[in-house]
Amino acid sequence: MKKLIMLILVLGLAACSSESTQAEKDLENVNNEISELEEEINSLQGDNEALQQNVDAKESELEALEQEFEENQQPDEEEDEEENEE
């Protein structure tokens, strides 16, 4: 009986202890790592958006250059056709 009471007291004191258990410390570490990873993901998403905007701008420039090139080629082709007809 005395052993049972002592065991209950020890368990009670351990439960009331203000010290963090290893599981609580591990959980805190995991939560910190999750927060860091979320910040890194957000940063990468911002970088990705900026890169996508640059790609879109370059694609627009390329399309404009292609259109300009085609417009400049059409008169040359017409002149070639006229020369071939003569």
Backbone torsions as a table, in degrees:
resi	resn	phi	psi	omega
1	MET	NA	-43.8	179.3
2	LYS	-62.1	-38.0	179.3
3	LYS	-64.5	-40.6	179.4
4	LEU	-63.1	-43.9	179.6
5	ILE	-65.0	-42.5	178.6
6	MET	-62.7	-41.2	179.3
7	LEU	-62.6	-43.7	179.2
8	ILE	-63.4	-41.8	178.8
9	LEU	-64.3	-42.4	179.7
10	VAL	-64.5	-45.1	178.3
11	LEU	-63.8	-38.1	178.1
12	GLY	-63.9	-44.1	178.8
13	LEU	-65.7	-39.7	179.3
14	ALA	-65.1	-37.9	-179.8
15	ALA	-69.5	-32.9	-178.4
16	CYS	-86.3	-2.1	-177.8
17	SER	-61.6	140.0	-179.0
18	SER	-85.5	-6.4	179.6
19	GLU	-75.3	141.5	178.8
20	SER	-72.7	142.6	175.4
21	THR	-79.6	166.0	179.1
22	GLN	-62.2	-36.6	179.4
23	ALA	-63.5	-40.1	178.2
24	GLU	-66.1	-39.7	177.8
25	LYS	-64.9	-43.2	178.1
26	ASP	-62.5	-41.7	179.2
27	LEU	-62.9	-41.3	178.0
28	GLU	-62.8	-42.5	177.8
29	ASN	-62.3	-42.8	179.4
30	VAL	-63.7	-42.9	179.0
31	ASN	-63.4	-38.1	177.1
32	ASN	-64.7	-42.5	178.5
33	GLU	-63.7	-40.0	177.9
34	ILE	-61.5	-43.4	179.1
35	SER	-61.9	-43.2	178.8
36	GLU	-63.2	-41.5	179.1
37	LEU	-66.1	-38.0	177.5
38	GLU	-63.3	-40.7	177.7
39	GLU	-63.9	-41.5	179.3
40	GLU	-65.1	-40.4	177.9
41	ILE	-62.0	-45.6	179.6
42	ASN	-61.7	-39.9	178.3
43	SER	-64.0	-44.9	179.9
44	LEU	-65.4	-36.6	177.2
45	GLN	-64.5	-39.1	176.7
46	GLY	-63.9	-43.8	177.7
47	ASP	-62.2	-41.4	-179.5
48	ASN	-63.1	-41.1	178.7
49	GLU	-63.7	-41.5	179.2
50	ALA	-64.5	-42.6	178.2
51	LEU	-64.5	-39.9	179.6
52	GLN	-63.8	-38.0	177.3
53	GLN	-64.4	-40.1	177.7
54	ASN	-64.4	-41.7	178.5
55	VAL	-62.2	-44.7	179.4
56	ASP	-61.0	-41.5	179.1
57	ALA	-64.2	-43.8	179.8
58	LYS	-65.4	-37.9	177.5
59	GLU	-63.7	-40.1	177.8
60	SER	-63.9	-42.5	177.6
61	GLU	-62.2	-42.4	-179.9
62	LEU	-63.3	-44.0	178.1
63	GLU	-61.2	-41.3	179.2
64	ALA	-64.6	-41.4	178.8
65	LEU	-66.3	-40.1	178.2
66	GLU	-63.3	-42.4	179.5
67	GLN	-64.7	-43.0	178.4
68	GLU	-62.3	-42.0	179.2
69	PHE	-61.8	-44.4	179.2
70	GLU	-63.3	-40.3	179.0
71	GLU	-64.8	-36.9	179.2
72	ASN	-73.9	-26.4	-179.7
73	GLN	-79.2	-30.1	-177.0
74	GLN	-60.5	-46.4	178.3
75	PRO	-62.2	-38.0	178.9
76	ASP	-63.3	-40.5	179.5
77	GLU	-66.5	-38.3	178.8
78	GLU	-65.5	-39.5	178.7
79	GLU	-65.9	-40.4	178.3
80	ASP	-62.2	-41.9	-179.7
81	GLU	-65.0	-40.7	179.5
82	GLU	-64.4	-41.0	179.5
83	GLU	-66.7	-37.5	179.5
84	ASN	-69.3	-31.2	-179.6
85	GLU	-71.9	-29.7	-178.4
86	GLU	-76.9	NA	NA
